[in-house]
């Protein structure tokens, strides 16, 4: 994936999570459903923007985005929680659905990694 798109999506996610955790800092009266929808939309845009014709490059790019996303979101949510913020959406360390989503994402990243390794073995055998 283009690094500019990745950086823009991470910036968008950061801003949305800061608004969610500290709505009093910015006088924007934003519905928590809007924040969650924008968060999901950012993920969908990343998947669409990630399409390439080369399977190996696609898998590498997908794995990079998955790992970056998981680690970044965990770190950001942890930092925002330590700073005293609390989420109005389900994006918090105390929500089981958040951890379920992280687990599913990690499992998907593992599957992507396995596909990449299988493709590498297939290419070496050819």
DSSP file (Angstrom, degrees, kcal/mol; ACC not computed):
  #  RESIDUE AA STRUCTURE BP1 BP2  ACC     N-H-->O    O-->H-N    N-H-->O    O-->H-N    TCO  KAPPA ALPHA  PHI   PSI    X-CA   Y-CA   Z-CA
    1    1 A X              0   0    0      0, 0.0    49,-0.1     0, 0.0     2,-0.1   0.000 360.0 360.0 360.0 145.4    0.0    0.0    0.0
    2    2 A X     >  -     0   0    0     47,-0.3     4,-2.2     1,-0.2     3,-0.2  -0.367 360.0-135.6 -58.3 131.5    1.2    3.5   -0.7
    3    3 A X  H  > S+     0   0    0      1,-0.2     4,-2.6     2,-0.2     5,-0.2   0.798 103.8  58.1 -63.9 -28.5    2.9    4.9    2.4
    4    4 A X  H  > S+     0   0    0      2,-0.2     4,-2.5     1,-0.2    -1,-0.2   0.917 107.2  46.7 -67.2 -42.4    1.0    8.2    2.0
    5    5 A X  H  > S+     0   0    0     -3,-0.2     4,-2.6     2,-0.2    -2,-0.2   0.918 112.6  50.5 -64.4 -42.8   -2.3    6.4    2.2
    6    6 A X  H  X S+     0   0    0     -4,-2.2     4,-2.4     1,-0.2    -2,-0.2   0.928 112.2  46.6 -60.3 -46.1   -1.2    4.4    5.2
    7    7 A X  H  X S+     0   0    0     -4,-2.6     4,-2.3     1,-0.2    -1,-0.2   0.903 112.3  50.6 -63.5 -41.4    0.0    7.6    7.0
    8    8 A X  H  X S+     0   0    0     -4,-2.5     4,-2.4     2,-0.2    -2,-0.2   0.903 111.5  48.0 -64.0 -41.3   -3.3    9.4    6.1
    9    9 A X  H  X S+     0   0    0     -4,-2.6     4,-2.7     2,-0.2    -2,-0.2   0.902 111.4  49.5 -67.3 -40.3   -5.4    6.5    7.5
   10   10 A X  H  X S+     0   0    0     -4,-2.4     4,-2.3     2,-0.2    -2,-0.2   0.883 111.4  50.1 -65.4 -37.1   -3.3    6.3   10.7
   11   11 A X  H  X S+     0   0    0     -4,-2.3     4,-2.6     2,-0.2    -2,-0.2   0.921 111.2  48.8 -64.8 -43.8   -3.7   10.1   11.1
   12   12 A X  H  X S+     0   0    0     -4,-2.4     4,-2.6     1,-0.2    -2,-0.2   0.927 112.1  48.4 -61.1 -45.5   -7.5    9.8   10.6
   13   13 A X  H  X S+     0   0    0     -4,-2.7     4,-2.5     1,-0.2    -1,-0.2   0.904 111.4  51.1 -61.7 -41.5   -7.7    6.9   13.1
   14   14 A X  H  X S+     0   0    0     -4,-2.3     4,-2.4     2,-0.2    -2,-0.2   0.940 111.7  46.0 -61.1 -48.9   -5.7    9.0   15.6
   15   15 A X  H  X S+     0   0    0     -4,-2.6     4,-2.5     1,-0.2     5,-0.2   0.921 113.4  49.6 -61.8 -44.6   -7.9   12.0   15.2
   16   16 A X  H  X S+     0   0    0     -4,-2.6     4,-2.2     1,-0.2    -1,-0.2   0.905 112.4  47.1 -63.1 -41.4  -11.1   10.0   15.5
   17   17 A X  H  X S+     0   0    0     -4,-2.5     4,-2.9     2,-0.2     5,-0.2   0.882 111.2  51.0 -69.3 -36.8   -9.8    8.2   18.6
   18   18 A X  H  X S+     0   0    0     -4,-2.4     4,-2.9     2,-0.2    -2,-0.2   0.926 111.8  47.6 -64.3 -43.5   -8.7   11.4   20.3
   19   19 A X  H  < S+     0   0    0     -4,-2.5    -2,-0.2     1,-0.2    -1,-0.2   0.891 114.4  48.2 -62.6 -38.7  -12.1   12.9   19.6
   20   20 A X  H  < S+     0   0    0     -4,-2.2     3,-0.4    -5,-0.2    68,-0.3   0.916 118.7  37.8 -67.9 -43.8  -13.8    9.8   21.0
   21   21 A X  H  < S+     0   0    0     -4,-2.9    65,-1.3     1,-0.2    -2,-0.2   0.821 131.7  25.8 -79.6 -32.1  -11.6    9.6   24.1
   22   22 A X    >X  +     0   0    0     -4,-2.9     3,-1.3    -5,-0.2     4,-0.6  -0.548  64.3 157.4-131.3  67.6  -11.5   13.4   24.8
   23   23 A X  T 34>S+     0   0    0     -3,-0.4     5,-0.5     1,-0.3     3,-0.3   0.755  72.9  64.7 -66.0 -22.1  -14.6   15.0   23.3
   24   24 A X  T 345S+     0   0    0      1,-0.2    -1,-0.3    -3,-0.1     3,-0.1   0.711  91.0  64.9 -74.3 -19.0  -14.3   18.0   25.6
   25   25 A X  T <45S+     0   0    0     -3,-1.3     2,-0.5     1,-0.2    -1,-0.2   0.864 109.3  37.3 -69.3 -35.7  -10.9   19.0   24.1
   26   26 A X  T  <5S-     0   0    0     -4,-0.6     2,-2.9    -3,-0.3    -1,-0.2  -0.974  83.0-135.3-120.8 122.8  -12.5   19.8   20.8
   27   27 A X  T   5 +     0   0    0     -2,-0.5     2,-0.6    -3,-0.1    -3,-0.1  -0.276  60.9 129.6 -77.1  58.6  -15.9   21.4   20.8
   28   28 A X      < -     0   0    0     -2,-2.9     2,-1.6    -5,-0.5    -2,-0.1  -0.965  53.2-147.0-111.9 119.4  -17.2   19.1   18.1
   29   29 A X        +     0   0    0     -2,-0.6     2,-0.5     2,-0.0    -2,-0.1  -0.650  34.3 169.5 -86.6  86.0  -20.5   17.5   18.9
   30   30 A X        -     0   0    0     -2,-1.6     2,-0.1   -11,-0.1    -2,-0.1  -0.857  34.5-123.0-108.2 131.6  -19.9   14.2   17.1
   31   31 A X     >  -     0   0    0     -2,-0.5     4,-1.7     1,-0.1     3,-0.5  -0.439  17.2-130.7 -67.7 139.5  -22.1   11.2   17.5
   32   32 A X  H  > S+     0   0    0      1,-0.2     4,-2.2     2,-0.2     5,-0.2   0.811 108.9  59.1 -64.8 -28.2  -20.2    8.1   18.6
   33   33 A X  H  > S+     0   0    0      2,-0.2     4,-2.5     1,-0.2    -1,-0.2   0.865 103.1  52.6 -66.2 -34.9  -21.9    6.1   15.8
   34   34 A X  H  > S+     0   0    0     -3,-0.5     4,-2.7     2,-0.2     5,-0.2   0.913 108.7  49.6 -64.9 -42.4  -20.3    8.6   13.3
   35   35 A X  H  X S+     0   0    0     -4,-1.7     4,-2.1     2,-0.2    -2,-0.2   0.928 113.0  46.3 -62.4 -45.3  -16.9    8.0   14.8
   36   36 A X  H  X S+     0   0    0     -4,-2.2     4,-2.2     2,-0.2    -2,-0.2   0.904 113.2  49.5 -64.6 -41.2  -17.3    4.2   14.6
   37   37 A X  H  X S+     0   0    0     -4,-2.5     4,-2.7     2,-0.2    -2,-0.2   0.901 111.1  49.2 -64.6 -41.4  -18.6    4.4   11.0
   38   38 A X  H  X S+     0   0    0     -4,-2.7     4,-2.2     2,-0.2    -1,-0.2   0.882 109.8  52.6 -65.2 -37.9  -15.6    6.7   10.0
   39   39 A X  H  X S+     0   0    0     -4,-2.1     4,-1.5    -5,-0.2    -2,-0.2   0.927 112.2  44.4 -61.8 -46.7  -13.3    4.2   11.6
   40   40 A X  H  X S+     0   0    0     -4,-2.2     4,-2.2     1,-0.2    -2,-0.2   0.898 111.0  54.4 -66.0 -40.9  -14.8    1.3    9.7
   41   41 A X  H  X S+     0   0    0     -4,-2.7     4,-2.7     1,-0.2    -1,-0.2   0.887 104.5  54.7 -60.2 -39.7  -14.8    3.4    6.5
   42   42 A X  H  X S+     0   0    0     -4,-2.2     4,-1.9     1,-0.2    -1,-0.2   0.891 108.3  49.2 -61.4 -39.1  -11.1    4.0    6.9
   43   43 A X  H  X S+     0   0    0     -4,-1.5     4,-1.7     2,-0.2    -2,-0.2   0.909 111.2  48.8 -66.3 -41.7  -10.5    0.3    7.1
   44   44 A X  H  X S+     0   0    0     -4,-2.2     4,-2.3     1,-0.2     5,-0.2   0.917 109.8  51.9 -64.7 -42.9  -12.5   -0.4    3.9
   45   45 A X  H  X S+     0   0    0     -4,-2.7     4,-2.8     1,-0.2    -1,-0.2   0.897 107.6  53.3 -59.8 -40.1  -10.7    2.4    2.0
   46   46 A X  H  X S+     0   0    0     -4,-1.9     4,-0.8     1,-0.2    -1,-0.2   0.883 109.1  48.6 -64.0 -37.3   -7.4    0.8    3.0
   47   47 A X  H  < S+     0   0    0     -4,-1.7     3,-0.3     2,-0.2    -2,-0.2   0.911 114.2  44.9 -68.7 -41.4   -8.5   -2.6    1.7
   48   48 A X  H >< S+     0   0    0     -4,-2.3     3,-1.3     1,-0.2    -2,-0.2   0.903 112.9  50.6 -68.2 -41.3   -9.7   -1.1   -1.6
   49   49 A X  H 3< S+     0   0    0     -4,-2.8   -47,-0.3     1,-0.3    -1,-0.2   0.681 101.6  65.8 -69.7 -16.5   -6.5    1.0   -2.0
   50   50 A X  T 3< S+     0   0    0     -4,-0.8    -1,-0.3    -3,-0.3     2,-0.2   0.462  71.1 122.9 -86.8  -2.2   -4.4   -2.0   -1.4
   51   51 A X    <   +     0   0    0     -3,-1.3     2,-0.3    -4,-0.2    -3,-0.0  -0.421  30.8 160.4 -69.1 128.5   -5.4   -3.9   -4.5
   52   52 A X        -     0   0    0     -2,-0.2    -2,-0.0     2,-0.1     6,-0.0  -0.898  45.3-125.6-136.7 168.9   -2.5   -4.9   -6.8
   53   53 A X  S    S+     0   0    0     -2,-0.3     2,-0.6     5,-0.0     3,-0.1   0.767  89.5  82.1 -86.7 -27.1   -2.1   -7.4   -9.6
   54   54 A X     >  -     0   0    0      1,-0.2     4,-2.5     2,-0.0     5,-0.2  -0.699  68.3-153.8 -84.4 119.1    1.0   -9.1   -8.1
   55   55 A X  H  > S+     0   0    0     -2,-0.6     4,-2.7     1,-0.2     5,-0.2   0.901  93.2  49.8 -59.4 -43.6   -0.1  -11.6   -5.4
   56   56 A X  H  > S+     0   0    0      1,-0.2     4,-2.6     2,-0.2    -1,-0.2   0.932 113.1  45.4 -64.1 -45.6    3.2  -11.4   -3.5
   57   57 A X  H  > S+     0   0    0      2,-0.2     4,-2.6     1,-0.2    -1,-0.2   0.888 113.0  51.8 -64.7 -38.4    3.1   -7.6   -3.3
   58   58 A X  H  X S+     0   0    0     -4,-2.5     4,-2.7     2,-0.2    -2,-0.2   0.935 111.8  45.8 -62.4 -46.6   -0.5   -7.6   -2.4
   59   59 A X  H  X S+     0   0    0     -4,-2.7     4,-2.7     2,-0.2    -2,-0.2   0.907 113.3  49.4 -65.1 -41.7    0.1  -10.1    0.5
   60   60 A X  H  X S+     0   0    0     -4,-2.6     4,-2.4     2,-0.2    -1,-0.2   0.929 113.9  46.1 -61.4 -44.9    3.1   -8.1    1.7
   61   61 A X  H  X S+     0   0    0     -4,-2.6     4,-2.3     2,-0.2    -2,-0.2   0.903 113.3  49.1 -65.2 -42.2    1.2   -4.9    1.6
   62   62 A X  H  X S+     0   0    0     -4,-2.7     4,-2.7    -5,-0.2    -2,-0.2   0.927 111.7  48.7 -63.1 -45.4   -1.8   -6.4    3.4
   63   63 A X  H  X S+     0   0    0     -4,-2.7     4,-2.7     2,-0.2     5,-0.3   0.902 110.2  51.9 -62.8 -41.5    0.4   -7.9    6.1
   64   64 A X  H  X S+     0   0    0     -4,-2.4     4,-2.6    -5,-0.2     5,-0.3   0.936 112.5  45.3 -59.4 -46.8    2.1   -4.6    6.6
   65   65 A X  H  X S+     0   0    0     -4,-2.3     4,-2.8     2,-0.2     5,-0.2   0.918 113.4  50.1 -64.7 -43.1   -1.2   -2.8    7.0
   66   66 A X  H  X S+     0   0    0     -4,-2.7     4,-2.5     2,-0.2    -2,-0.2   0.942 115.4  41.3 -61.5 -48.7   -2.6   -5.5    9.3
   67   67 A X  H  X S+     0   0    0     -4,-2.7     4,-2.3     2,-0.2     5,-0.3   0.916 116.8  48.3 -67.8 -42.9    0.4   -5.6   11.7
   68   68 A X  H  X S+     0   0    0     -4,-2.6     4,-2.8    -5,-0.3     5,-0.3   0.932 113.3  48.7 -61.2 -45.2    0.8   -1.8   11.7
   69   69 A X  H  X S+     0   0    0     -4,-2.8     4,-2.5    -5,-0.3     5,-0.3   0.921 112.4  46.7 -62.0 -46.4   -2.9   -1.3   12.3
   70   70 A X  H  X S+     0   0    0     -4,-2.5     4,-2.3    -5,-0.2     5,-0.2   0.959 117.8  41.0 -62.2 -52.2   -3.1   -3.8   15.2
   71   71 A X  H  X S+     0   0    0     -4,-2.3     4,-2.6    -5,-0.2     5,-0.2   0.921 116.9  48.9 -63.8 -44.6    0.0   -2.5   17.0
   72   72 A X  H  X S+     0   0    0     -4,-2.8     4,-3.0    -5,-0.3     5,-0.2   0.925 112.6  46.5 -63.6 -45.9   -0.8    1.2   16.4
   73   73 A X  H  X S+     0   0    0     -4,-2.5     4,-2.8    -5,-0.3     5,-0.3   0.919 113.2  49.6 -65.1 -42.7   -4.4    0.9   17.6
   74   74 A X  H  X S+     0   0    0     -4,-2.3     4,-2.1    -5,-0.3    -2,-0.2   0.935 115.0  44.1 -60.4 -45.9   -3.4   -1.1   20.7
   75   75 A X  H  X S+     0   0    0     -4,-2.6     4,-2.7    -5,-0.2    -2,-0.2   0.932 115.5  47.5 -64.2 -45.5   -0.7    1.5   21.5
   76   76 A X  H  X S+     0   0    0     -4,-3.0     4,-2.7     2,-0.2     5,-0.2   0.925 113.3  46.8 -64.6 -45.3   -2.9    4.5   20.8
   77   77 A X  H  X S+     0   0    0     -4,-2.8     4,-2.0    -5,-0.2    -1,-0.2   0.895 113.5  50.5 -64.0 -39.2   -5.9    3.1   22.8
   78   78 A X  H  X S+     0   0    0     -4,-2.1     4,-2.5    -5,-0.3    -2,-0.2   0.931 112.3  46.1 -63.1 -45.9   -3.5    2.3   25.7
   79   79 A X  H  X S+     0   0    0     -4,-2.7     4,-2.2     1,-0.2    -2,-0.2   0.923 112.8  49.3 -63.8 -44.9   -1.9    5.7   25.7
   80   80 A X  H  <>S+     0   0    0     -4,-2.7     5,-2.4     1,-0.2    -1,-0.2   0.861 112.4  48.8 -64.3 -34.6   -5.3    7.5   25.5
   81   81 A X  H ><5S+     0   0    0     -4,-2.0     3,-1.5    -5,-0.2    -2,-0.2   0.918 110.4  50.2 -69.3 -43.7   -6.6    5.3   28.4
   82   82 A X  H 3<5S+     0   0    0     -4,-2.5    -2,-0.2     1,-0.3    -1,-0.2   0.859 104.9  58.8 -61.6 -35.8   -3.5    6.1   30.5
   83   83 A X  T 3<5S-     0   0    0     -4,-2.2    -1,-0.3    -5,-0.2    -2,-0.2   0.510 126.5-101.2 -73.9  -3.1   -4.0    9.8   29.8
   84   84 A X  T < 5S+     0   0    0     -3,-1.5    -3,-0.2     1,-0.3    -2,-0.1   0.545  74.9 138.9 100.0   7.8   -7.4    9.5   31.5
   85   85 A X      < -     0   0    0     -5,-2.4     2,-0.4    -6,-0.2    -1,-0.3  -0.433  34.4-157.5 -82.1 159.7   -9.7    9.3   28.4
   86   86 A X        -     0   0    0    -65,-1.3     2,-0.2   -66,-0.2     6,-0.1  -0.999  16.9-122.5-138.8 140.4  -12.7    7.0   28.1
   87   87 A X        -     0   0    0     -2,-0.4   -66,-0.1     1,-0.1     5,-0.1  -0.537   8.2-159.9 -84.7 141.4  -14.3    5.9   24.9
   88   88 A X  S    S+     0   0    0    -68,-0.3    -1,-0.1    -2,-0.2     2,-0.1   0.552  82.9  55.1 -88.8 -11.2  -17.9    6.4   24.0
   89   89 A X  S    S-     0   0    0      2,-0.2    -2,-0.1   -57,-0.0   -56,-0.1  -0.337 108.2 -88.2-106.4-169.2  -17.7    3.6   21.5
   90   90 A X  S    S+     0   0    0     -2,-0.1     2,-1.7     1,-0.1     8,-0.3   0.386  94.1 107.5 -84.1   6.1  -16.6    0.0   21.9
   91   91 A X        +     0   0    0      7,-0.1     2,-0.3     6,-0.1    -2,-0.2  -0.569  52.5 109.0 -88.5  78.3  -13.0    0.9   21.2
   92   92 A X  S >  S-     0   0    0     -2,-1.7     3,-1.4     3,-0.1     6,-0.2  -0.984  76.6-115.7-149.0 157.3  -11.6    0.5   24.7
   93   93 A X  T 3  S+     0   0    0     -2,-0.3     6,-0.1     1,-0.3   -15,-0.0   0.692 112.8  56.0 -67.5 -19.1   -9.3   -1.9   26.5
   94   94 A X  T 3  S+     0   0    0      4,-0.0     2,-0.5     5,-0.0    -1,-0.3   0.435  85.7  96.4 -94.2   0.8  -12.1   -3.0   28.8
   95   95 A X    <>  -     0   0    0     -3,-1.4     4,-1.5    -5,-0.1     3,-0.5  -0.810  62.8-152.1 -98.4 125.7  -14.5   -4.1   26.1
   96   96 A X  H  > S+     0   0    0     -2,-0.5     4,-2.1     1,-0.2    -1,-0.1   0.824  96.9  58.2 -63.1 -32.0  -14.5   -7.7   25.1
   97   97 A X  H  > S+     0   0    0      2,-0.2     4,-2.4     1,-0.2    -1,-0.2   0.835 101.8  55.0 -69.6 -31.6  -15.6   -6.9   21.6
   98   98 A X  H  > S+     0   0    0     -3,-0.5     4,-2.3    -8,-0.3    -1,-0.2   0.942 111.1  44.3 -62.0 -47.5  -12.5   -4.8   21.1
   99   99 A X  H  X S+     0   0    0     -4,-1.5     4,-2.6     2,-0.2    -2,-0.2   0.844 111.0  54.5 -68.2 -33.2  -10.3   -7.7   22.1
  100  100 A X  H  X S+     0   0    0     -4,-2.1     4,-2.6     2,-0.2    -1,-0.2   0.922 109.4  47.6 -63.6 -43.7  -12.3  -10.0   19.9
  101  101 A X  H  X S+     0   0    0     -4,-2.4     4,-2.4     2,-0.2    -2,-0.2   0.899 112.1  49.7 -64.0 -40.7  -11.7   -7.7   16.9
  102  102 A X  H  X S+     0   0    0     -4,-2.3     4,-2.6     2,-0.2    -2,-0.2   0.917 111.7  49.3 -63.1 -43.0   -8.0   -7.5   17.8
  103  103 A X  H  X S+     0   0    0     -4,-2.6     4,-2.4     2,-0.2    -2,-0.2   0.912 111.4  47.8 -63.0 -43.7   -7.9  -11.3   18.0
  104  104 A X  H  X S+     0   0    0     -4,-2.6     4,-2.5     2,-0.2    -1,-0.2   0.905 112.7  49.9 -63.3 -41.2   -9.7  -11.7   14.6
  105  105 A X  H  X S+     0   0    0     -4,-2.4     4,-2.4     2,-0.2    -2,-0.2   0.906 111.1  48.5 -64.0 -42.0   -7.3   -9.2   13.1
  106  106 A X  H  X S+     0   0    0     -4,-2.6     4,-2.3     2,-0.2    -2,-0.2   0.899 111.6  49.7 -65.6 -40.2   -4.3  -11.0   14.4
  107  107 A X  H  X S+     0   0    0     -4,-2.4     4,-2.2     2,-0.2    -2,-0.2   0.909 111.2  49.3 -63.7 -42.1   -5.6  -14.4   13.2
  108  108 A X  H  X S+     0   0    0     -4,-2.5     4,-2.3     2,-0.2    -2,-0.2   0.892 110.0  51.2 -63.8 -39.9   -6.2  -12.8    9.7
  109  109 A X  H  X S+     0   0    0     -4,-2.4     4,-2.5     2,-0.2    -2,-0.2   0.899 108.8  51.5 -63.8 -40.1   -2.7  -11.4    9.8
  110  110 A X  H  X S+     0   0    0     -4,-2.3     4,-2.5     2,-0.2    -2,-0.2   0.908 109.8  49.5 -62.3 -41.8   -1.3  -14.9   10.6
  111  111 A X  H  X S+     0   0    0     -4,-2.2     4,-2.4     2,-0.2    -2,-0.2   0.899 110.4  50.2 -63.8 -40.1   -3.3  -16.3    7.7
  112  112 A X  H  X S+     0   0    0     -4,-2.3     4,-2.3     2,-0.2    -2,-0.2   0.918 110.5  50.0 -62.7 -43.5   -1.9  -13.6    5.4
  113  113 A X  H  X S+     0   0    0     -4,-2.5     4,-2.4     1,-0.2    -2,-0.2   0.907 110.3  50.3 -60.6 -42.8    1.6  -14.4    6.6
  114  114 A X  H  X S+     0   0    0     -4,-2.5     4,-2.4     2,-0.2    -2,-0.2   0.905 110.1  49.7 -63.1 -41.9    1.0  -18.2    6.0
  115  115 A X  H  X S+     0   0    0     -4,-2.4     4,-2.4     2,-0.2    -1,-0.2   0.901 110.3  51.0 -62.6 -40.8   -0.2  -17.4    2.4
  116  116 A X  H  X S+     0   0    0     -4,-2.3     4,-2.2     2,-0.2    -2,-0.2   0.918 111.5  46.8 -63.6 -44.0    2.9  -15.3    1.8
  117  117 A X  H  X S+     0   0    0     -4,-2.4     4,-2.4     2,-0.2    -2,-0.2   0.897 111.9  50.9 -65.2 -40.2    5.2  -18.1    3.0
  118  118 A X  H  X S+     0   0    0     -4,-2.4     4,-2.2     2,-0.2    -2,-0.2   0.902 110.6  49.1 -63.8 -41.0    3.3  -20.7    0.9
  119  119 A X  H  X S+     0   0    0     -4,-2.4     4,-2.4     2,-0.2    -2,-0.2   0.892 110.2  51.5 -65.0 -39.9    3.6  -18.4   -2.2
  120  120 A X  H  X S+     0   0    0     -4,-2.2     4,-2.2     2,-0.2    -2,-0.2   0.916 110.7  47.7 -62.7 -43.5    7.4  -18.0   -1.5
  121  121 A X  H  X S+     0   0    0     -4,-2.4     4,-1.9     1,-0.2    -2,-0.2   0.898 112.1  50.3 -63.9 -39.8    7.9  -21.8   -1.3
  122  122 A X  H  X S+     0   0    0     -4,-2.2     4,-1.1     1,-0.2    -2,-0.2   0.903 111.1  48.3 -64.7 -41.7    5.9  -22.3   -4.5
  123  123 A X  H  < S+     0   0    0     -4,-2.4    -2,-0.2     1,-0.2    -1,-0.2   0.864 111.1  50.5 -68.0 -36.3    8.0  -19.6   -6.3
  124  124 A X  H  < S+     0   0    0     -4,-2.2    -1,-0.2     1,-0.2    -2,-0.2   0.850 108.6  52.6 -69.2 -33.6   11.2  -21.2   -5.1
  125  125 A X  H  <        0   0    0     -4,-1.9    -1,-0.2     1,-0.2    -2,-0.2   0.747 360.0 360.0 -73.2 -23.4   10.1  -24.6   -6.2
  126  126 A X     <        0   0    0     -4,-1.1    -1,-0.2    -5,-0.1    -2,-0.2   0.478 360.0 360.0 -77.8 360.0    9.4  -23.3   -9.7
